[in-house]
Amino acid sequence: MFPKRPVFLLLFLLLLSSCADNNFFQKDALATPEEIKGKQPAGPDSVWVVAGRHYNRSGFYRFFWGNHNRKLWATPVKLPVFHLNKVKGGLKVVKKGGGFQTTSFHLKDNKGRLYAFRSIDKDPIHVVSKFWRPTFVSDILRDQTSAANPYGALVVPTLAQAVGVHHTNPALYYVPENAPGWGEYANEVAGKIFMLEEKYEDKIDLTASYSKAVDFEDSDDALRERFEHNTHHFDQRAFAKARLLDLLLGDWDRHKGQWDWAVRKQENETYYLPIPKDRDQVFMEMGDGLLPAIATSKIMARKFHSFDHDFSDVKAYMINSRFLDERLLNELTLQDWQNIARQMQQQLTDSIIERAVHQLPPPIYSLIGQETARNLKSRRNLLTKAAEKMYDILAESVSVAGSDEEEYFKVARLDDNRTDVKMYRKGDHDKPTKLLYHRVFYRDQTKQIKLYGLADDDVFELTGNVKDGILIKIYGGLGADKITDNSNVYGLKKYTQVYDTERGNEIVFGTEAKDKTTRDVRVHAFDREGN
């Protein structure tokens, strides 16, 4: 029997009237004598700490809100004490970071290298609307941080190194009370556990691992350069490898702010290689508990997908990364994805996985080490199938964008199943020169292809006589474009659609293209930033 509506309403009002707990978080991570009873002394410059004893809840509470990774948060581990004047030869605080959930700082060593220093515990209250902040909702959201594995990031470098993906090298520290050098921020760091990892922003950050790089860019600047100049390119195979590593780790939170880019030069071309960072969500356990299980279902917040032995929902891992995936993985074929996944499977040997998992603090390894290794090995074995699923999702609708410079698009309908798309740098007299993009699409995989000329004067040329084909949408963009459709697909339905402004362009629709031109300049819109 379900409670009658007045009872439901009364319960809701009681919860709503419950205030947020101003003392939700522990005051100090330093382990108590009771918590470390029977353990060996930590030794010089190390202490036993508990990452989040406030996540240790009763069985009744856990039935509704999940076990998650609470046991890891409540288990004492031994960590080094952080001394600003000793770590990395001495560090100083440059500024406080702008994160909404973590307490973070930018630190600099005596060589000028930058580091990120972020608390491993989070407070999501600032992402909650002001109406809900004083209520029980804040505490529930705070409590769900227990789904994260506070030590998972330590496993990543060994795996990333094995498959050739750039990475940071995170290390965990405890900041004691009265730690010198923090000034006005002393109360914000005292008694907390922080993660220190390298930042890659300037030439000073070029280490031996980046011997072929000349500089670094964040995602916003790299994307801006890519869409302004057709001499700038993202290394799509390197990004695909990094994204498959995300899948292996169960890291669902890979939006554009989670990446830096190493800049390489090759003659007159510039290439961007991915550097994943902020591995807060690897090995997350969210799907247990009555209410989280409902909340993370496919019809609700499916992106909060738990790490286990298989890839039951590849799409969940792609929700937060959709913007980058669609733009930076649009050239790769199914064969490319399969080859990259198979190579990674060979590189991720059992011994590599076991060595990676042993980077967990010993008390944490004793709890989840063997299970985590088994899950990673199982996911590695399934990586090719996961790559094929990722390809299928991305292949359904593909966008191919030029730049603010001149490009020449050539589309050839080869037969009823295959459509060949090429994009060139445009030379003098409207002639194609350097090939910038090439992929053959298959009708049984792809429903539509969208071509974006962006700015300047672009040329689009379509050819081929077929009985069936793929829908091609052409967005000419700003500039005086030349669009010629000499293709033909049998039947009444038109498989080419031309979107541009009515004036200033030279368009030959032929028999296949449908006129979608307009006076509205918003037809030129293309999301370059993903904000």
C-alpha positions in Angstrom: 0.0 0.0 0.0 1.3 3.4 -0.9 0.8 6.3 1.5 -2.1 8.5 0.7 -1.4 11.8 -0.9 -1.8 13.9 2.3 0.7 11.7 4.0 3.1 12.1 1.1 2.7 15.8 1.2 3.3 15.9 4.9 6.5 13.9 4.6 7.7 16.1 1.8 7.0 19.3 3.9 8.8 17.8 6.9 11.9 17.1 4.7 11.7 20.5 3.1 11.6 22.1 6.6 14.7 20.2 7.6 17.7 22.5 7.6 21.0 21.8 6.0 23.6 20.6 8.5 26.2 23.4 8.9 28.5 20.8 10.6 28.1 18.2 7.8 31.8 17.8 7.1 34.4 16.5 9.5 36.6 19.1 11.2 39.9 17.4 10.6 40.9 14.3 8.6 43.5 13.3 11.2 42.6 9.8 12.4 41.6 9.5 16.0 43.3 7.0 18.4 40.3 4.7 18.2 40.4 4.7 14.3 44.1 3.7 14.2 44.1 1.3 17.2 46.6 -1.5 16.4 48.2 0.2 13.5 51.9 1.0 13.2 53.0 4.6 13.8 52.9 6.7 10.6 56.5 7.7 10.9 58.2 11.1 10.3 56.3 13.6 8.2 53.4 11.2 7.7 50.1 10.8 9.5 47.1 8.4 9.5 44.0 10.2 8.1 40.4 9.4 7.3 39.2 11.0 4.1 35.5 11.4 5.1 34.2 9.8 8.2 31.1 11.9 7.8 30.1 9.5 4.9 29.9 6.5 7.3 26.2 6.0 7.7 23.8 3.5 9.3 22.5 0.4 7.4 19.0 2.0 7.3 20.4 5.1 5.7 22.5 3.1 3.2 19.5 1.1 2.2 17.9 4.2 0.7 21.0 6.2 -0.3 23.5 3.5 -1.1 26.7 2.0 0.2 28.7 3.7 -2.5 32.4 4.0 -1.6 31.7 4.9 2.0 34.0 2.3 3.3 36.9 3.8 1.5 36.2 7.3 2.8 36.0 6.0 6.4 39.2 3.8 6.2 42.4 5.2 7.8 45.3 5.6 5.3 48.8 6.9 5.8 49.7 10.1 3.8 52.6 12.5 3.9 52.2 15.9 5.5 52.2 18.8 3.1 54.8 21.4 3.7 54.7 24.3 1.2 58.4 25.1 1.7 59.5 21.5 1.1 57.4 19.8 -1.6 58.7 20.1 -5.1 61.7 22.1 -3.8 59.4 24.7 -2.3 56.0 26.0 -3.4 54.1 29.3 -3.0 50.4 30.1 -3.4 49.7 31.9 -6.6 45.9 32.2 -6.3 42.8 30.4 -5.2 41.1 28.3 -7.9 37.6 28.9 -9.1 36.0 25.5 -8.6 32.4 25.4 -7.4 32.7 22.1 -5.4 36.4 21.7 -4.4 38.7 23.9 -2.5 41.5 24.5 -5.0 44.7 26.6 -5.4 47.3 27.3 -8.0 50.8 26.7 -6.7 54.2 27.5 -8.3 57.6 26.1 -7.6 60.9 28.0 -7.8 61.3 27.1 -11.5 58.0 28.7 -12.3 56.1 25.4 -12.9 52.5 25.4 -11.9 50.5 22.8 -9.9 46.9 22.3 -9.1 46.1 21.7 -5.4 42.6 20.4 -4.9 40.7 19.0 -1.9 39.5 15.5 -2.5 36.2 16.1 -0.7 33.6 18.2 -2.4 30.8 20.5 -1.4 28.2 20.8 -4.1 26.1 23.3 -2.3 27.1 26.1 -4.7 25.6 24.3 -7.7 22.3 24.1 -5.9 19.7 26.8 -6.4 19.5 29.3 -3.5 16.0 28.0 -2.7 17.3 24.5 -1.8 20.6 25.4 -0.1 19.2 25.8 3.4 17.3 22.5 3.2 17.9 18.8 3.4 18.7 18.7 -0.3 22.1 20.2 0.3 23.0 17.4 2.7 21.8 14.7 0.4 23.9 16.1 -2.5 26.9 16.4 -0.2 26.4 12.8 0.9 26.4 11.5 -2.7 30.1 12.5 -2.9 30.6 9.2 -1.2 30.0 7.6 -4.6 33.4 8.8 -5.7 36.6 6.8 -5.0 38.9 9.3 -3.2 42.0 7.3 -4.3 41.1 6.2 -7.8 43.2 8.9 -9.5 46.3 7.2 -8.2 45.7 4.2 -10.4 45.6 6.2 -13.7 49.2 7.2 -14.5 50.5 3.6 -14.8 47.6 2.7 -17.2 48.0 5.9 -19.2 51.7 5.4 -19.5 51.2 1.9 -20.8 48.9 3.0 -23.7 50.8 6.2 -24.5 48.2 8.7 -23.2 49.6 11.9 -21.6 48.8 12.2 -18.0 49.3 14.1 -14.7 51.0 12.5 -11.7 48.6 13.1 -8.7 49.8 12.8 -5.2 47.8 13.0 -1.9 48.8 15.0 1.1 47.4 16.0 4.5 47.6 19.7 5.4 47.9 20.1 9.2 46.6 22.9 11.3 48.9 26.0 11.6 50.7 25.0 8.4 52.9 28.0 7.4 52.7 29.8 4.1 49.0 29.8 3.6 48.2 33.2 5.0 44.5 34.2 4.6 43.7 30.7 3.3 45.0 28.8 6.4 41.6 27.9 7.7 40.5 26.6 4.3 43.2 24.0 4.0 43.8 23.1 7.7 42.9 19.5 8.5 42.1 18.5 4.9 43.4 16.0 2.3 44.5 17.5 -1.0 45.6 16.2 -4.3 48.6 17.8 -6.0 49.1 17.4 -9.7 50.9 19.3 -12.5 49.3 22.0 -14.6 50.2 22.3 -18.3 49.9 25.9 -19.3 53.2 27.5 -20.4 56.5 26.5 -22.0 58.0 26.3 -18.6 55.8 23.2 -18.1 57.5 21.3 -21.0 59.1 18.3 -19.5 60.9 15.2 -21.0 57.4 13.7 -21.5 56.6 16.5 -23.9 59.9 16.7 -25.9 58.1 17.1 -29.2 55.7 19.8 -27.9 56.3 23.5 -28.2 53.6 24.8 -25.8 50.3 24.0 -24.2 46.7 25.3 -24.7 43.5 24.9 -22.8 40.4 23.6 -24.6 38.9 27.0 -25.3 42.0 28.4 -26.9 42.7 25.2 -28.9 39.1 25.1 -30.2 39.2 28.7 -31.1 42.4 28.2 -33.1 41.0 25.1 -34.8 37.9 26.9 -36.1 39.7 30.1 -37.1 42.6 28.5 -39.0 42.6 25.4 -41.2 46.3 24.9 -40.3 45.3 23.8 -36.8 44.2 20.2 -36.1 43.3 17.9 -33.2 45.0 14.5 -33.3 41.9 12.4 -33.5 43.6 9.0 -33.0 45.3 10.2 -29.8 42.0 11.6 -28.6 40.2 8.3 -29.4 42.8 6.5 -27.3 42.3 8.9 -24.4 38.6 8.5 -24.6 38.8 4.7 -24.6 41.0 5.0 -21.5 38.2 7.0 -20.0 35.8 4.2 -20.7 38.2 1.6 -19.2 38.3 3.7 -16.0 34.6 4.4 -15.9 35.4 8.2 -16.0 32.1 9.8 -17.2 33.0 13.4 -16.4 35.1 14.4 -19.4 33.8 17.8 -20.5 36.1 20.2 -22.2 37.4 21.7 -19.0 38.9 18.3 -18.1 41.5 18.6 -20.9 44.7 20.4 -21.7 46.5 20.1 -25.0 50.1 19.7 -26.0 50.9 21.8 -29.0 53.1 20.3 -31.7 54.4 21.8 -35.0 55.0 20.0 -38.2 56.1 22.4 -41.0 53.2 24.9 -41.3 50.7 22.8 -39.4 49.8 22.8 -35.7 48.5 19.7 -33.9 46.9 19.4 -30.5 47.4 16.2 -28.4 45.1 15.5 -25.4 46.2 15.7 -21.7 43.4 14.3 -19.5 43.2 15.8 -16.0 40.9 15.9 -13.0 40.3 12.2 -12.5 37.8 12.7 -9.7 35.2 10.2 -11.0 37.1 7.1 -11.9 35.8 3.9 -10.2 32.6 5.6 -9.1 29.9 3.5 -7.3 26.6 5.2 -7.6 24.0 2.7 -8.7 23.4 1.0 -5.3 20.8 2.2 -2.9 17.1 2.5 -3.6 17.0 6.1 -4.6 20.3 6.5 -6.4 19.4 3.4 -8.5 16.3 5.1 -9.7 18.0 8.5 -10.2 20.8 7.0 -12.3 18.5 5.0 -14.6 18.6 5.5 -18.4 15.6 7.7 -18.3 17.0 10.1 -15.6 20.7 10.9 -14.8 22.2 8.0 -16.6 25.6 9.7 -16.9 26.3 8.8 -13.2 27.2 5.3 -14.2 28.9 2.9 -11.8 32.2 1.2 -12.5 32.0 -2.6 -12.7 33.2 -5.5 -14.8 31.6 -4.5 -18.2 30.3 -1.7 -20.4 26.6 -2.0 -20.0 25.9 1.6 -21.0 28.6 3.2 -23.2 26.4 6.1 -24.0 26.3 7.1 -20.3 30.1 7.7 -20.5 29.6 10.0 -23.5 27.0 12.4 -22.2 29.3 15.0 -20.6 31.9 14.6 -23.4 29.4 14.9 -26.3 30.6 18.3 -27.5 34.2 17.3 -27.8 33.5 13.8 -29.1 31.3 15.0 -32.0 34.0 17.5 -33.1 37.2 15.7 -32.4 36.3 12.1 -33.4 34.5 12.7 -36.7 37.2 11.4 -39.1 37.8 7.9 -37.6 36.4 4.8 -39.2 35.2 1.7 -37.5 38.5 0.0 -38.5 40.4 2.9 -36.8 38.5 2.4 -33.6 39.0 -1.4 -33.6 42.7 -1.0 -34.3 43.2 1.5 -31.5 41.2 -0.7 -29.0 43.1 -3.9 -30.0 46.5 -2.1 -29.5 45.4 -0.9 -26.1 44.3 -4.4 -25.1 47.8 -5.7 -25.9 49.5 -2.9 -24.0 47.3 -3.3 -20.9 48.8 -6.6 -19.7 47.6 -8.2 -16.5 50.9 -7.2 -14.8 50.4 -3.5 -15.9 46.9 -3.5 -14.4 48.0 -5.2 -11.2 50.9 -2.7 -10.8 48.5 0.2 -11.4 46.0 -1.0 -8.8 48.8 -1.4 -6.3 49.3 2.4 -6.4 46.2 2.5 -4.1 47.1 3.0 -0.4 47.6 -0.4 1.2 44.5 -0.3 3.4 42.4 0.7 0.3 44.0 -2.0 -1.8 43.1 -4.6 0.9 39.4 -3.6 0.5 39.0 -3.2 -3.3 42.3 -3.9 -5.0 41.7 -7.4 -6.3 38.1 -6.6 -7.4 39.3 -3.4 -9.1 42.0 -5.4 -11.0 39.5 -8.0 -12.0 37.1 -5.4 -13.3 39.8 -3.6 -15.2 40.9 -6.8 -16.9 37.4 -7.7 -17.8 36.8 -4.2 -19.3 40.1 -4.4 -21.1 38.9 -7.7 -22.7 35.7 -6.0 -23.8 37.3 -2.8 -25.0 37.0 -3.5 -28.7 33.2 -4.0 -28.3 33.0 -0.8 -26.3 34.9 1.0 -29.1 32.5 -0.3 -31.7 29.6 0.9 -29.7 31.2 4.3 -29.3 31.7 4.4 -33.0 28.1 3.4 -33.7 26.8 6.3 -31.5 29.0 8.9 -33.1 28.5 7.6 -36.6 24.7 8.1 -36.7 25.0 11.8 -37.3 28.4 13.4 -38.2 29.3 17.1 -38.4 32.3 18.1 -40.5 33.4 21.7 -40.0 35.8 23.9 -41.9 37.2 27.1 -40.5 37.1 30.8 -40.9 39.5 30.3 -43.9 38.6 29.0 -47.3 37.8 25.3 -47.7 36.7 23.1 -50.6 34.2 20.3 -49.8 33.9 17.3 -52.2 31.1 14.8 -51.7 30.8 11.8 -53.9 27.9 9.4 -53.7 29.9 6.3 -54.6 27.0 3.7 -54.5 23.8 2.9 -52.6 25.7 2.4 -49.3 28.9 4.5 -49.6 29.4 8.3 -49.5 32.9 9.8 -49.8 33.5 13.1 -48.1 36.7 15.1 -48.5 37.6 18.6 -47.3 40.6 20.5 -48.8 42.3 23.8 -48.2 41.1 26.0 -51.1 43.7 27.5 -53.4 43.7 30.0 -56.2 40.9 29.9 -58.7 38.7 27.9 -56.4 40.9 24.8 -56.7 41.4 22.2 -53.9 44.9 21.9 -52.6 45.9 20.2 -49.3 43.6 17.4 -48.1 42.3 18.3 -44.6 39.6 15.6 -44.0 38.6 12.3 -45.6 36.2 9.6 -44.6 33.9 7.2 -46.4 30.5 6.9 -44.8 28.1 4.0 -44.9 24.4 4.3 -45.1 23.8 1.4 -42.7 25.8 3.4 -40.1 25.1 7.0 -40.8 21.8 8.8 -41.2 23.0 12.3 -42.0 26.2 14.3 -42.6 26.3 18.0 -41.8 29.0 20.1 -43.5 29.8 23.6 -42.1 31.8 26.1 -44.1 31.9 28.6 -41.3 33.4 31.9 -42.5 35.1 33.1 -45.8 34.3 31.8 -49.3 33.9 28.1 -49.4 33.1 25.6 -52.2 30.8 22.6 -51.9 30.6 20.1 -54.8 28.4 17.0 -54.8 28.5 14.2 -57.5 27.2 10.7 -58.0 24.1 8.8 -59.3 22.7 6.3 -56.8 19.5 4.5 -55.9 19.8 5.3 -52.2 22.0 7.5 -50.1 22.8 9.5 -47.0 21.2 12.9 -46.2 23.7 15.7 -46.7 23.1 19.0 -45.0 25.2 21.9 -46.2 25.6 25.0 -44.0 27.6 27.4 -46.1 28.3 30.0 -43.4 29.5 33.5 -43.7 31.1 34.5 -47.0 30.3 34.1 -50.7 29.9 30.4 -51.0 29.7 28.3 -54.2 27.4 25.2 -53.8 26.9 22.8 -56.7 24.9 19.6 -56.4 25.3 17.4 -59.4 24.3 14.3 -57.5 21.1 12.3 -57.8 19.4 9.8 -55.5 16.6 7.8 -57.0 13.1 8.7 -55.7 11.1 11.7 -54.7 12.8 12.4 -51.4 15.7 14.9 -51.7 18.9 13.8 -50.0 20.7 17.2 -50.1 19.6 20.2 -48.1 21.3 23.6 -48.5 21.2 26.1 -45.5 22.6 29.5 -46.3 21.5 33.1 -46.7 19.5 33.9 -49.9 21.9 36.5 -51.2 25.7 36.6 -51.8 26.1 32.9 -52.7 26.3 31.0 -56.0 24.1 27.9 -55.6 23.2 25.3 -58.2 20.6 23.1 -56.7 20.3 20.6 -59.5 17.7 17.9 -59.1 18.7 16.6 -55.7 19.2 19.7 -53.4 16.4 21.2 -51.4 16.5 25.0 -51.0 16.6 25.8 -47.3 18.1 29.3 -47.8 16.7 32.1 -45.6 17.2 35.8 -44.8 17.9 34.9 -41.2 21.7 35.1 -40.5 21.2 32.7 -37.6 21.4 29.9 -40.2 25.2 30.4 -40.0 25.3 29.5 -36.3 27.8 26.8 -35.3 28.6 26.0 -31.7 32.4 26.4 -31.4 32.7 26.7 -27.6 30.2 24.2 -26.0 29.3 26.6 -23.2 
